[in-house]
């Protein structure tokens, strides 16, 4: 395991898979961190994101209230190819004691050139 602030320090190596599960909620600079993660991927590497869909019932000054899948797709499309994106779970009291849905998104870093 390697711990770092990727906006300040990036590893010198590339990885095949990055799994980000319920992390983006806590990162104010969503677009910047997604660009960093895409840069860390090896050719044909994949980024897998599991997070909450946007939820107007949730508010906290320190976290996002979920994400719109289409907006994340647009951000990721600058560096990656979206392979799939779908809501896979719904539950009561799931996100800050509110009903919520969760999505899975998978994007691939294809060969450039």
MODELLER restraints for C-alpha pairs under 7 A, 6 or more apart:
rsr = mdl.restraints
at = mdl.atoms
rsr.add(forms.Gaussian(group=physical.xy_distance, feature=features.Distance(at['CA:6:A'], at['CA:36:A']), mean=6.66, stdev=0.5))
rsr.add(forms.Gaussian(group=physical.xy_distance, feature=features.Distance(at['CA:7:A'], at['CA:33:A']), mean=6.59, stdev=0.5))
rsr.add(forms.Gaussian(group=physical.xy_distance, feature=features.Distance(at['CA:14:A'], at['CA:40:A']), mean=5.11, stdev=0.5))
rsr.add(forms.Gaussian(group=physical.xy_distance, feature=features.Distance(at['CA:14:A'], at['CA:41:A']), mean=5.26, stdev=0.5))
rsr.add(forms.Gaussian(group=physical.xy_distance, feature=features.Distance(at['CA:14:A'], at['CA:42:A']), mean=4.96, stdev=0.5))
rsr.add(forms.Gaussian(group=physical.xy_distance, feature=features.Distance(at['CA:15:A'], at['CA:40:A']), mean=6.31, stdev=0.5))
rsr.add(forms.Gaussian(group=physical.xy_distance, feature=features.Distance(at['CA:15:A'], at['CA:41:A']), mean=4.99, stdev=0.5))
rsr.add(forms.Gaussian(group=physical.xy_distance, feature=features.Distance(at['CA:15:A'], at['CA:42:A']), mean=5.35, stdev=0.5))
rsr.add(forms.Gaussian(group=physical.xy_distance, feature=features.Distance(at['CA:15:A'], at['CA:45:A']), mean=6.79, stdev=0.5))
rsr.add(forms.Gaussian(group=physical.xy_distance, feature=features.Distance(at['CA:16:A'], at['CA:41:A']), mean=5.88, stdev=0.5))
rsr.add(forms.Gaussian(group=physical.xy_distance, feature=features.Distance(at['CA:16:A'], at['CA:42:A']), mean=5.53, stdev=0.5))
rsr.add(forms.Gaussian(group=physical.xy_distance, feature=features.Distance(at['CA:16:A'], at['CA:45:A']), mean=4.20, stdev=0.5))
rsr.add(forms.Gaussian(group=physical.xy_distance, feature=features.Distance(at['CA:16:A'], at['CA:46:A']), mean=6.22, stdev=0.5))
rsr.add(forms.Gaussian(group=physical.xy_distance, feature=features.Distance(at['CA:17:A'], at['CA:45:A']), mean=5.55, stdev=0.5))
rsr.add(forms.Gaussian(group=physical.xy_distance, feature=features.Distance(at['CA:17:A'], at['CA:46:A']), mean=4.87, stdev=0.5))
rsr.add(forms.Gaussian(group=physical.xy_distance, feature=features.Distance(at['CA:17:A'], at['CA:47:A']), mean=5.87, stdev=0.5))
rsr.add(forms.Gaussian(group=physical.xy_distance, feature=features.Distance(at['CA:18:A'], at['CA:46:A']), mean=6.44, stdev=0.5))
rsr.add(forms.Gaussian(group=physical.xy_distance, feature=features.Distance(at['CA:18:A'], at['CA:47:A']), mean=4.88, stdev=0.5))
rsr.add(forms.Gaussian(group=physical.xy_distance, feature=features.Distance(at['CA:18:A'], at['CA:48:A']), mean=6.14, stdev=0.5))
rsr.add(forms.Gaussian(group=physical.xy_distance, feature=features.Distance(at['CA:19:A'], at['CA:47:A']), mean=6.11, stdev=0.5))
rsr.add(forms.Gaussian(group=physical.xy_distance, feature=features.Distance(at['CA:19:A'], at['CA:48:A']), mean=4.80, stdev=0.5))
rsr.add(forms.Gaussian(group=physical.xy_distance, feature=features.Distance(at['CA:19:A'], at['CA:49:A']), mean=6.06, stdev=0.5))
rsr.add(forms.Gaussian(group=physical.xy_distance, feature=features.Distance(at['CA:20:A'], at['CA:48:A']), mean=6.14, stdev=0.5))
rsr.add(forms.Gaussian(group=physical.xy_distance, feature=features.Distance(at['CA:20:A'], at['CA:49:A']), mean=4.85, stdev=0.5))
rsr.add(forms.Gaussian(group=physical.xy_distance, feature=features.Distance(at['CA:20:A'], at['CA:50:A']), mean=6.28, stdev=0.5))
rsr.add(forms.Gaussian(group=physical.xy_distance, feature=features.Distance(at['CA:21:A'], at['CA:49:A']), mean=5.81, stdev=0.5))
rsr.add(forms.Gaussian(group=physical.xy_distance, feature=features.Distance(at['CA:21:A'], at['CA:50:A']), mean=4.58, stdev=0.5))
rsr.add(forms.Gaussian(group=physical.xy_distance, feature=features.Distance(at['CA:21:A'], at['CA:51:A']), mean=6.06, stdev=0.5))
rsr.add(forms.Gaussian(group=physical.xy_distance, feature=features.Distance(at['CA:22:A'], at['CA:50:A']), mean=6.06, stdev=0.5))
rsr.add(forms.Gaussian(group=physical.xy_distance, feature=features.Distance(at['CA:22:A'], at['CA:51:A']), mean=4.87, stdev=0.5))
rsr.add(forms.Gaussian(group=physical.xy_distance, feature=features.Distance(at['CA:24:A'], at['CA:30:A']), mean=6.54, stdev=0.5))
rsr.add(forms.Gaussian(group=physical.xy_distance, feature=features.Distance(at['CA:25:A'], at['CA:63:A']), mean=5.21, stdev=0.5))
rsr.add(forms.Gaussian(group=physical.xy_distance, feature=features.Distance(at['CA:25:A'], at['CA:64:A']), mean=4.87, stdev=0.5))
rsr.add(forms.Gaussian(group=physical.xy_distance, feature=features.Distance(at['CA:25:A'], at['CA:66:A']), mean=6.50, stdev=0.5))
rsr.add(forms.Gaussian(group=physical.xy_distance, feature=features.Distance(at['CA:26:A'], at['CA:62:A']), mean=6.86, stdev=0.5))
rsr.add(forms.Gaussian(group=physical.xy_distance, feature=features.Distance(at['CA:26:A'], at['CA:63:A']), mean=5.02, stdev=0.5))
rsr.add(forms.Gaussian(group=physical.xy_distance, feature=features.Distance(at['CA:26:A'], at['CA:64:A']), mean=6.79, stdev=0.5))
rsr.add(forms.Gaussian(group=physical.xy_distance, feature=features.Distance(at['CA:31:A'], at['CA:75:A']), mean=6.42, stdev=0.5))
rsr.add(forms.Gaussian(group=physical.xy_distance, feature=features.Distance(at['CA:34:A'], at['CA:76:A']), mean=6.93, stdev=0.5))
rsr.add(forms.Gaussian(group=physical.xy_distance, feature=features.Distance(at['CA:38:A'], at['CA:79:A']), mean=6.41, stdev=0.5))
rsr.add(forms.Gaussian(group=physical.xy_distance, feature=features.Distance(at['CA:38:A'], at['CA:80:A']), mean=6.95, stdev=0.5))
rsr.add(forms.Gaussian(group=physical.xy_distance, feature=features.Distance(at['CA:41:A'], at['CA:109:A']), mean=6.83, stdev=0.5))
rsr.add(forms.Gaussian(group=physical.xy_distance, feature=features.Distance(at['CA:43:A'], at['CA:109:A']), mean=5.71, stdev=0.5))
rsr.add(forms.Gaussian(group=physical.xy_distance, feature=features.Distance(at['CA:43:A'], at['CA:110:A']), mean=5.88, stdev=0.5))
rsr.add(forms.Gaussian(group=physical.xy_distance, feature=features.Distance(at['CA:43:A'], at['CA:111:A']), mean=5.74, stdev=0.5))
rsr.add(forms.Gaussian(group=physical.xy_distance, feature=features.Distance(at['CA:44:A'], at['CA:108:A']), mean=5.90, stdev=0.5))
rsr.add(forms.Gaussian(group=physical.xy_distance, feature=features.Distance(at['CA:44:A'], at['CA:109:A']), mean=4.84, stdev=0.5))
rsr.add(forms.Gaussian(group=physical.xy_distance, feature=features.Distance(at['CA:44:A'], at['CA:110:A']), mean=5.00, stdev=0.5))
rsr.add(forms.Gaussian(group=physical.xy_distance, feature=features.Distance(at['CA:44:A'], at['CA:111:A']), mean=6.74, stdev=0.5))
rsr.add(forms.Gaussian(group=physical.xy_distance, feature=features.Distance(at['CA:45:A'], at['CA:108:A']), mean=5.79, stdev=0.5))
rsr.add(forms.Gaussian(group=physical.xy_distance, feature=features.Distance(at['CA:45:A'], at['CA:109:A']), mean=5.40, stdev=0.5))
rsr.add(forms.Gaussian(group=physical.xy_distance, feature=features.Distance(at['CA:46:A'], at['CA:106:A']), mean=6.78, stdev=0.5))
rsr.add(forms.Gaussian(group=physical.xy_distance, feature=features.Distance(at['CA:46:A'], at['CA:107:A']), mean=5.56, stdev=0.5))
rsr.add(forms.Gaussian(group=physical.xy_distance, feature=features.Distance(at['CA:46:A'], at['CA:108:A']), mean=4.48, stdev=0.5))
rsr.add(forms.Gaussian(group=physical.xy_distance, feature=features.Distance(at['CA:46:A'], at['CA:109:A']), mean=6.25, stdev=0.5))
rsr.add(forms.Gaussian(group=physical.xy_distance, feature=features.Distance(at['CA:47:A'], at['CA:106:A']), mean=5.70, stdev=0.5))
rsr.add(forms.Gaussian(group=physical.xy_distance, feature=features.Distance(at['CA:47:A'], at['CA:107:A']), mean=5.25, stdev=0.5))
rsr.add(forms.Gaussian(group=physical.xy_distance, feature=features.Distance(at['CA:47:A'], at['CA:108:A']), mean=6.45, stdev=0.5))
rsr.add(forms.Gaussian(group=physical.xy_distance, feature=features.Distance(at['CA:48:A'], at['CA:105:A']), mean=5.72, stdev=0.5))
rsr.add(forms.Gaussian(group=physical.xy_distance, feature=features.Distance(at['CA:48:A'], at['CA:106:A']), mean=4.52, stdev=0.5))
rsr.add(forms.Gaussian(group=physical.xy_distance, feature=features.Distance(at['CA:48:A'], at['CA:107:A']), mean=6.59, stdev=0.5))
rsr.add(forms.Gaussian(group=physical.xy_distance, feature=features.Distance(at['CA:49:A'], at['CA:104:A']), mean=5.67, stdev=0.5))
rsr.add(forms.Gaussian(group=physical.xy_distance, feature=features.Distance(at['CA:49:A'], at['CA:105:A']), mean=5.08, stdev=0.5))
rsr.add(forms.Gaussian(group=physical.xy_distance, feature=features.Distance(at['CA:49:A'], at['CA:106:A']), mean=6.40, stdev=0.5))
rsr.add(forms.Gaussian(group=physical.xy_distance, feature=features.Distance(at['CA:50:A'], at['CA:103:A']), mean=5.70, stdev=0.5))
rsr.add(forms.Gaussian(group=physical.xy_distance, feature=features.Distance(at['CA:50:A'], at['CA:104:A']), mean=4.64, stdev=0.5))
rsr.add(forms.Gaussian(group=physical.xy_distance, feature=features.Distance(at['CA:50:A'], at['CA:105:A']), mean=6.57, stdev=0.5))
rsr.add(forms.Gaussian(group=physical.xy_distance, feature=features.Distance(at['CA:51:A'], at['CA:102:A']), mean=5.53, stdev=0.5))
rsr.add(forms.Gaussian(group=physical.xy_distance, feature=features.Distance(at['CA:51:A'], at['CA:103:A']), mean=5.67, stdev=0.5))
rsr.add(forms.Gaussian(group=physical.xy_distance, feature=features.Distance(at['CA:51:A'], at['CA:104:A']), mean=6.88, stdev=0.5))
rsr.add(forms.Gaussian(group=physical.xy_distance, feature=features.Distance(at['CA:52:A'], at['CA:66:A']), mean=4.71, stdev=0.5))
rsr.add(forms.Gaussian(group=physical.xy_distance, feature=features.Distance(at['CA:52:A'], at['CA:67:A']), mean=6.37, stdev=0.5))
rsr.add(forms.Gaussian(group=physical.xy_distance, feature=features.Distance(at['CA:52:A'], at['CA:101:A']), mean=5.88, stdev=0.5))
rsr.add(forms.Gaussian(group=physical.xy_distance, feature=features.Distance(at['CA:52:A'], at['CA:102:A']), mean=4.30, stdev=0.5))
rsr.add(forms.Gaussian(group=physical.xy_distance, feature=features.Distance(at['CA:52:A'], at['CA:103:A']), mean=6.08, stdev=0.5))
rsr.add(forms.Gaussian(group=physical.xy_distance, feature=features.Distance(at['CA:53:A'], at['CA:66:A']), mean=4.81, stdev=0.5))
rsr.add(forms.Gaussian(group=physical.xy_distance, feature=features.Distance(at['CA:53:A'], at['CA:67:A']), mean=4.91, stdev=0.5))
rsr.add(forms.Gaussian(group=physical.xy_distance, feature=features.Distance(at['CA:53:A'], at['CA:68:A']), mean=5.92, stdev=0.5))
rsr.add(forms.Gaussian(group=physical.xy_distance, feature=features.Distance(at['CA:53:A'], at['CA:101:A']), mean=5.68, stdev=0.5))
rsr.add(forms.Gaussian(group=physical.xy_distance, feature=features.Distance(at['CA:53:A'], at['CA:102:A']), mean=5.55, stdev=0.5))
rsr.add(forms.Gaussian(group=physical.xy_distance, feature=features.Distance(at['CA:53:A'], at['CA:103:A']), mean=6.28, stdev=0.5))
rsr.add(forms.Gaussian(group=physical.xy_distance, feature=features.Distance(at['CA:54:A'], at['CA:65:A']), mean=5.70, stdev=0.5))
rsr.add(forms.Gaussian(group=physical.xy_distance, feature=features.Distance(at['CA:54:A'], at['CA:66:A']), mean=3.85, stdev=0.5))
rsr.add(forms.Gaussian(group=physical.xy_distance, feature=features.Distance(at['CA:54:A'], at['CA:67:A']), mean=4.32, stdev=0.5))
rsr.add(forms.Gaussian(group=physical.xy_distance, feature=features.Distance(at['CA:54:A'], at['CA:68:A']), mean=5.38, stdev=0.5))
rsr.add(forms.Gaussian(group=physical.xy_distance, feature=features.Distance(at['CA:55:A'], at['CA:65:A']), mean=5.55, stdev=0.5))
rsr.add(forms.Gaussian(group=physical.xy_distance, feature=features.Distance(at['CA:55:A'], at['CA:66:A']), mean=5.82, stdev=0.5))
rsr.add(forms.Gaussian(group=physical.xy_distance, feature=features.Distance(at['CA:55:A'], at['CA:100:A']), mean=6.85, stdev=0.5))
rsr.add(forms.Gaussian(group=physical.xy_distance, feature=features.Distance(at['CA:56:A'], at['CA:65:A']), mean=6.94, stdev=0.5))
rsr.add(forms.Gaussian(group=physical.xy_distance, feature=features.Distance(at['CA:57:A'], at['CA:98:A']), mean=6.81, stdev=0.5))
rsr.add(forms.Gaussian(group=physical.xy_distance, feature=features.Distance(at['CA:58:A'], at['CA:65:A']), mean=5.51, stdev=0.5))
rsr.add(forms.Gaussian(group=physical.xy_distance, feature=features.Distance(at['CA:58:A'], at['CA:96:A']), mean=6.67, stdev=0.5))
rsr.add(forms.Gaussian(group=physical.xy_distance, feature=features.Distance(at['CA:59:A'], at['CA:65:A']), mean=6.10, stdev=0.5))
rsr.add(forms.Gaussian(group=physical.xy_distance, feature=features.Distance(at['CA:73:A'], at['CA:82:A']), mean=6.78, stdev=0.5))
rsr.add(forms.Gaussian(group=physical.xy_distance, feature=features.Distance(at['CA:80:A'], at['CA:107:A']), mean=5.86, stdev=0.5))
rsr.add(forms.Gaussian(group=physical.xy_distance, feature=features.Distance(at['CA:80:A'], at['CA:108:A']), mean=5.39, stdev=0.5))
rsr.add(forms.Gaussian(group=physical.xy_distance, feature=features.Distance(at['CA:80:A'], at['CA:109:A']), mean=4.83, stdev=0.5))
rsr.add(forms.Gaussian(group=physical.xy_distance, feature=features.Distance(at['CA:80:A'], at['CA:110:A']), mean=6.86, stdev=0.5))
rsr.add(forms.Gaussian(group=physical.xy_distance, feature=features.Distance(at['CA:81:A'], at['CA:107:A']), mean=5.31, stdev=0.5))
rsr.add(forms.Gaussian(group=physical.xy_distance, feature=features.Distance(at['CA:81:A'], at['CA:108:A']), mean=5.10, stdev=0.5))
rsr.add(forms.Gaussian(group=physical.xy_distance, feature=features.Distance(at['CA:81:A'], at['CA:109:A']), mean=6.35, stdev=0.5))
rsr.add(forms.Gaussian(group=physical.xy_distance, feature=features.Distance(at['CA:82:A'], at['CA:106:A']), mean=6.16, stdev=0.5))
rsr.add(forms.Gaussian(group=physical.xy_distance, feature=features.Distance(at['CA:82:A'], at['CA:107:A']), mean=4.23, stdev=0.5))
rsr.add(forms.Gaussian(group=physical.xy_distance, feature=features.Distance(at['CA:82:A'], at['CA:108:A']), mean=6.36, stdev=0.5))
rsr.add(forms.Gaussian(group=physical.xy_distance, feature=features.Distance(at['CA:83:A'], at['CA:106:A']), mean=5.51, stdev=0.5))
rsr.add(forms.Gaussian(group=physical.xy_distance, feature=features.Distance(at['CA:83:A'], at['CA:107:A']), mean=5.19, stdev=0.5))
rsr.add(forms.Gaussian(group=physical.xy_distance, feature=features.Distance(at['CA:83:A'], at['CA:108:A']), mean=6.66, stdev=0.5))
rsr.add(forms.Gaussian(group=physical.xy_distance, feature=features.Distance(at['CA:84:A'], at['CA:105:A']), mean=5.64, stdev=0.5))
rsr.add(forms.Gaussian(group=physical.xy_distance, feature=features.Distance(at['CA:84:A'], at['CA:106:A']), mean=5.32, stdev=0.5))
rsr.add(forms.Gaussian(group=physical.xy_distance, feature=features.Distance(at['CA:85:A'], at['CA:104:A']), mean=5.67, stdev=0.5))
rsr.add(forms.Gaussian(group=physical.xy_distance, feature=features.Distance(at['CA:85:A'], at['CA:105:A']), mean=4.22, stdev=0.5))
rsr.add(forms.Gaussian(group=physical.xy_distance, feature=features.Distance(at['CA:85:A'], at['CA:106:A']), mean=6.43, stdev=0.5))
rsr.add(forms.Gaussian(group=physical.xy_distance, feature=features.Distance(at['CA:86:A'], at['CA:103:A']), mean=5.40, stdev=0.5))
rsr.add(forms.Gaussian(group=physical.xy_distance, feature=features.Distance(at['CA:86:A'], at['CA:104:A']), mean=5.65, stdev=0.5))
rsr.add(forms.Gaussian(group=physical.xy_distance, feature=features.Distance(at['CA:86:A'], at['CA:105:A']), mean=6.63, stdev=0.5))
rsr.add(forms.Gaussian(group=physical.xy_distance, feature=features.Distance(at['CA:87:A'], at['CA:101:A']), mean=6.70, stdev=0.5))
rsr.add(forms.Gaussian(group=physical.xy_distance, feature=features.Distance(at['CA:87:A'], at['CA:102:A']), mean=5.57, stdev=0.5))
rsr.add(forms.Gaussian(group=physical.xy_distance, feature=features.Distance(at['CA:87:A'], at['CA:103:A']), mean=3.99, stdev=0.5))
rsr.add(forms.Gaussian(group=physical.xy_distance, feature=features.Distance(at['CA:87:A'], at['CA:104:A']), mean=6.36, stdev=0.5))
rsr.add(forms.Gaussian(group=physical.xy_distance, feature=features.Distance(at['CA:88:A'], at['CA:102:A']), mean=6.02, stdev=0.5))
rsr.add(forms.Gaussian(group=physical.xy_distance, feature=features.Distance(at['CA:88:A'], at['CA:103:A']), mean=5.52, stdev=0.5))
rsr.add(forms.Gaussian(group=physical.xy_distance, feature=features.Distance(at['CA:88:A'], at['CA:104:A']), mean=6.81, stdev=0.5))
rsr.add(forms.Gaussian(group=physical.xy_distance, feature=features.Distance(at['CA:89:A'], at['CA:101:A']), mean=5.48, stdev=0.5))
rsr.add(forms.Gaussian(group=physical.xy_distance, feature=features.Distance(at['CA:89:A'], at['CA:102:A']), mean=5.21, stdev=0.5))
rsr.add(forms.Gaussian(group=physical.xy_distance, feature=features.Distance(at['CA:90:A'], at['CA:100:A']), mean=5.76, stdev=0.5))
rsr.add(forms.Gaussian(group=physical.xy_distance, feature=features.Distance(at['CA:90:A'], at['CA:101:A']), mean=4.27, stdev=0.5))
rsr.add(forms.Gaussian(group=physical.xy_distance, feature=features.Distance(at['CA:90:A'], at['CA:102:A']), mean=6.49, stdev=0.5))
rsr.add(forms.Gaussian(group=physical.xy_distance, feature=features.Distance(at['CA:91:A'], at['CA:99:A']), mean=5.61, stdev=0.5))
rsr.add(forms.Gaussian(group=physical.xy_distance, feature=features.Distance(at['CA:91:A'], at['CA:100:A']), mean=5.72, stdev=0.5))
rsr.add(forms.Gaussian(group=physical.xy_distance, feature=features.Distance(at['CA:91:A'], at['CA:101:A']), mean=6.51, stdev=0.5))
rsr.add(forms.Gaussian(group=physical.xy_distance, feature=features.Distance(at['CA:92:A'], at['CA:98:A']), mean=6.16, stdev=0.5))
rsr.add(forms.Gaussian(group=physical.xy_distance, feature=features.Distance(at['CA:92:A'], at['CA:99:A']), mean=4.00, stdev=0.5))
rsr.add(forms.Gaussian(group=physical.xy_distance, feature=features.Distance(at['CA:92:A'], at['CA:100:A']), mean=6.49, stdev=0.5))
rsr.add(forms.Gaussian(group=physical.xy_distance, feature=features.Distance(at['CA:93:A'], at['CA:99:A']), mean=4.93, stdev=0.5))
rsr.add(forms.Gaussian(group=physical.xy_distance, feature=features.Distance(at['CA:94:A'], at['CA:100:A']), mean=5.65, stdev=0.5))
